[in-house]
């Protein structure tokens, strides 16, 4: 991102953001509520267009792509959304398989709703996130933390090159939160990719990421190696509390 701004009428969500995430990096984005963290990820996955500035994601400008080219890019970018974007009445297997829709044909995706495809891989992903045996449960009958793990399993079967995670551990207990971040960092590294994660917990950011980027009022005010920072310093500066 170079000089990226996002404006909604009189409000500015991002203001002149410069950010580079290189292959192999694990970068945490921290800041108080309303700092622009979620907007930053939305620009990175192409769901929000920058009002000004330039954006390149895996070598392409998402705003310039349409149709099949945009779907191909999005298949290479995996996102864990803060609001998860799961379909509650569907079985867990279908929500996990949604991670592969970008690489499936329309007929195969439709057929999978009747006869789920790749069940063994879905079951393995669910086992990795601690949901073994939940393959055929209705997703809306799971707890909030369990649904968050379904979203993580969806990302595991997608196997993206770039992983974007918006508060991926907010509904998880500390042990599962560490497991989730370890999975995401490992997933990003499997294909020589990168992780960009918005995190509300500075301790998680420092344990699992190489760099920390801090936002205040839509501006980048911190970009430093994690090893040079402390939990207390981040909590004090950004008003982020566990």
C-alpha positions as CSV (number, residue, x, y, z in Angstrom):
1,X,0.0,0.0,0.0
2,X,1.3,3.4,-0.9
3,X,-0.5,6.6,0.3
4,X,-3.7,4.7,0.8
5,X,-6.7,6.6,2.1
6,X,-10.3,5.4,2.5
7,X,-13.0,7.9,3.0
8,X,-16.7,7.5,3.8
9,X,-18.2,10.9,3.2
10,X,-16.7,13.3,5.7
11,X,-15.1,10.4,7.7
12,X,-11.6,9.1,7.0
13,X,-11.0,5.4,7.9
14,X,-7.4,5.3,6.5
15,X,-5.2,8.3,6.0
16,X,-2.1,8.0,3.8
17,X,-1.1,4.5,4.8
18,X,2.2,3.1,3.6
19,X,2.6,-0.6,4.3
20,X,4.6,-3.5,2.7
21,X,4.2,-7.1,3.8
22,X,6.8,-9.4,2.3
23,X,6.6,-13.1,1.6
24,X,7.3,-15.1,4.8
25,X,6.4,-12.2,7.2
26,X,3.9,-12.4,10.0
27,X,2.6,-8.9,10.7
28,X,0.2,-7.9,13.5
29,X,-1.9,-4.8,13.2
30,X,-2.9,-3.3,16.6
31,X,-4.8,-0.2,17.7
32,X,-7.8,0.9,19.6
33,X,-11.3,0.3,18.3
34,X,-12.0,2.5,15.3
35,X,-8.3,2.9,14.4
36,X,-8.9,1.5,10.9
37,X,-7.7,-2.1,11.4
38,X,-10.6,-3.8,9.7
39,X,-10.6,-1.3,6.9
40,X,-7.0,-2.0,6.3
41,X,-7.7,-5.7,5.8
42,X,-10.7,-5.0,3.6
43,X,-8.5,-3.0,1.3
44,X,-6.0,-5.8,1.2
45,X,-8.6,-8.4,0.2
46,X,-10.2,-6.2,-2.3
47,X,-13.6,-5.8,-0.7
48,X,-13.1,-2.1,-0.1
49,X,-11.5,0.2,-2.8
50,X,-9.0,2.8,-1.7
51,X,-10.3,6.4,-2.2
52,X,-6.7,7.4,-3.2
53,X,-3.3,5.8,-3.2
54,X,-2.1,2.5,-4.8
55,X,-2.6,-1.1,-3.7
56,X,-0.8,-4.3,-5.0
57,X,-1.8,-7.7,-3.6
58,X,0.2,-10.6,-4.8
59,X,1.3,-8.5,-7.8
60,X,-2.1,-7.3,-8.8
61,X,-4.4,-4.3,-8.2
62,X,-7.6,-5.7,-6.8
63,X,-9.6,-2.6,-7.8
64,X,-8.6,-3.2,-11.5
65,X,-9.7,-6.8,-11.6
66,X,-13.1,-8.1,-12.6
67,X,-14.9,-11.4,-12.9
68,X,-12.7,-14.5,-13.2
69,X,-9.4,-12.6,-12.6
70,X,-10.7,-11.2,-9.4
71,X,-12.0,-14.6,-8.3
72,X,-8.6,-16.1,-9.0
73,X,-6.9,-13.5,-6.8
74,X,-9.4,-13.9,-4.0
75,X,-8.8,-17.7,-4.1
76,X,-5.1,-16.9,-3.3
77,X,-6.1,-14.7,-0.4
78,X,-7.7,-16.2,2.7
79,X,-9.6,-14.1,5.1
80,X,-10.9,-14.7,8.6
81,X,-13.5,-12.0,9.1
82,X,-14.4,-10.5,12.4
83,X,-18.1,-11.5,11.8
84,X,-17.0,-14.9,10.4
85,X,-19.4,-14.9,7.4
86,X,-20.7,-18.4,8.0
87,X,-24.1,-19.6,6.8
88,X,-25.7,-20.8,10.1
89,X,-28.3,-23.3,8.8
90,X,-25.7,-25.1,6.7
91,X,-23.7,-28.1,8.0
92,X,-20.2,-27.5,9.2
93,X,-18.8,-29.4,6.2
94,X,-20.4,-27.0,3.8
95,X,-19.1,-23.9,5.6
96,X,-15.6,-25.3,5.6
97,X,-15.8,-26.2,1.9
98,X,-16.7,-22.6,1.2
99,X,-12.9,-22.0,1.4
100,X,-12.5,-23.9,-1.9
101,X,-15.3,-22.3,-3.9
102,X,-12.8,-19.9,-5.6
103,X,-11.0,-22.9,-7.1
104,X,-14.1,-25.0,-7.9
105,X,-16.3,-24.8,-11.0
106,X,-20.0,-23.7,-10.5
107,X,-21.4,-27.3,-11.1
108,X,-19.0,-28.8,-8.6
109,X,-19.8,-26.3,-6.0
110,X,-23.5,-26.9,-6.5
111,X,-23.1,-30.7,-6.4
112,X,-21.1,-30.4,-3.2
113,X,-24.2,-28.9,-1.4
114,X,-26.0,-32.2,-2.1
115,X,-23.0,-34.6,-1.8
116,X,-20.1,-32.9,0.1
117,X,-16.8,-33.1,-1.7
118,X,-13.3,-33.5,-0.1
119,X,-14.8,-34.8,3.2
120,X,-11.6,-36.4,4.4
121,X,-9.7,-33.1,4.0
122,X,-12.5,-31.2,5.8
123,X,-12.5,-33.7,8.7
124,X,-8.7,-33.3,9.0
125,X,-9.0,-29.5,9.1
126,X,-11.7,-29.8,11.8
127,X,-9.5,-32.1,13.8
128,X,-6.7,-29.6,13.7
129,X,-8.9,-26.9,15.2
130,X,-10.3,-29.1,17.9
131,X,-13.7,-29.9,16.2
132,X,-13.3,-33.5,15.4
133,X,-16.7,-35.2,14.9
134,X,-18.6,-32.0,14.2
135,X,-18.6,-32.5,10.4
136,X,-22.4,-32.7,9.9
137,X,-23.7,-30.5,12.7
138,X,-25.6,-27.3,11.9
139,X,-23.2,-24.5,12.2
140,X,-25.6,-22.2,14.1
141,X,-25.9,-24.8,16.9
142,X,-22.2,-24.4,17.7
143,X,-20.9,-21.9,20.3
144,X,-19.3,-18.6,19.2
145,X,-15.8,-20.0,19.8
146,X,-16.6,-23.2,17.9
147,X,-17.9,-21.2,15.0
148,X,-14.7,-19.2,15.0
149,X,-12.8,-22.5,14.7
150,X,-15.0,-23.5,11.7
151,X,-13.8,-20.3,10.0
152,X,-10.2,-21.3,10.7
153,X,-10.9,-24.7,9.3
154,X,-12.3,-23.1,6.1
155,X,-9.0,-21.3,5.7
156,X,-7.0,-24.5,6.2
157,X,-8.7,-26.2,3.3
158,X,-8.3,-23.1,1.1
159,X,-4.6,-23.0,1.6
160,X,-4.1,-19.4,0.6
161,X,-0.8,-17.6,-0.1
162,X,-1.8,-14.6,1.9
163,X,-3.7,-14.9,5.1
164,X,-5.7,-11.9,6.4
165,X,-7.2,-12.4,9.9
166,X,-9.5,-9.9,11.6
167,X,-9.5,-10.7,15.4
168,X,-9.2,-14.4,14.7
169,X,-9.0,-15.3,18.4
170,X,-11.5,-12.9,20.0
171,X,-13.9,-15.6,21.0
172,X,-11.3,-18.2,22.1
173,X,-9.8,-19.0,25.4
174,X,-6.1,-18.3,25.8
175,X,-4.9,-21.8,24.9
176,X,-7.1,-22.0,21.8
177,X,-6.1,-18.5,20.8
178,X,-2.4,-19.5,20.8
179,X,-3.3,-22.6,18.8
180,X,-5.3,-20.5,16.3
181,X,-2.4,-18.1,15.7
182,X,0.1,-20.9,15.4
183,X,-2.2,-22.5,12.7
184,X,-2.5,-19.3,10.8
185,X,1.2,-18.5,10.9
186,X,2.0,-22.0,9.8
187,X,-0.6,-21.9,7.0
188,X,0.9,-18.7,5.7
189,X,4.3,-20.2,5.7
190,X,3.3,-23.4,3.9
191,X,3.4,-21.8,0.5
192,X,6.0,-19.1,1.3
193,X,3.2,-16.7,1.9
194,X,2.5,-14.1,4.6
195,X,0.1,-13.4,7.5
196,X,-1.5,-10.0,8.3
197,X,-3.6,-10.2,11.4
198,X,-5.5,-7.6,13.4
199,X,-5.2,-8.5,17.0
200,X,-6.7,-6.9,20.1
201,X,-4.3,-8.7,22.4
202,X,-0.7,-7.3,22.3
203,X,0.7,-10.5,24.0
204,X,-0.6,-12.6,21.1
205,X,0.8,-10.2,18.6
206,X,4.3,-10.3,20.2
207,X,4.3,-14.1,20.6
208,X,3.2,-15.0,17.1
209,X,4.3,-12.1,14.8
210,X,7.6,-10.8,13.5
211,X,6.4,-7.2,13.1
212,X,3.8,-5.0,14.7
213,X,2.1,-2.1,12.9
214,X,0.2,0.3,15.0
215,X,-2.7,2.4,13.8
216,X,-4.1,5.6,15.4
217,X,-6.9,7.5,13.6
218,X,-6.3,5.6,10.3
219,X,-2.6,6.5,10.3
220,X,0.4,4.2,10.7
221,X,2.3,5.5,13.8
222,X,4.3,2.4,14.6
223,X,6.1,-0.2,12.4
224,X,8.6,-2.1,14.4
225,X,10.1,-5.6,15.0
226,X,8.1,-7.5,17.6
227,X,11.3,-8.2,19.6
228,X,11.8,-4.5,20.3
229,X,8.4,-4.0,21.9
230,X,6.7,-5.0,25.2
231,X,3.1,-5.8,26.0
232,X,2.9,-3.0,28.6
233,X,4.2,-0.5,26.1
234,X,1.6,-1.5,23.5
235,X,-1.3,-1.5,26.0
236,X,-0.3,1.9,27.3
237,X,0.3,3.6,23.9
238,X,-2.8,2.3,22.1
239,X,-5.2,1.9,24.9
240,X,-5.5,-1.8,24.1
241,X,-6.5,-3.9,27.2
242,X,-6.8,-7.7,27.5
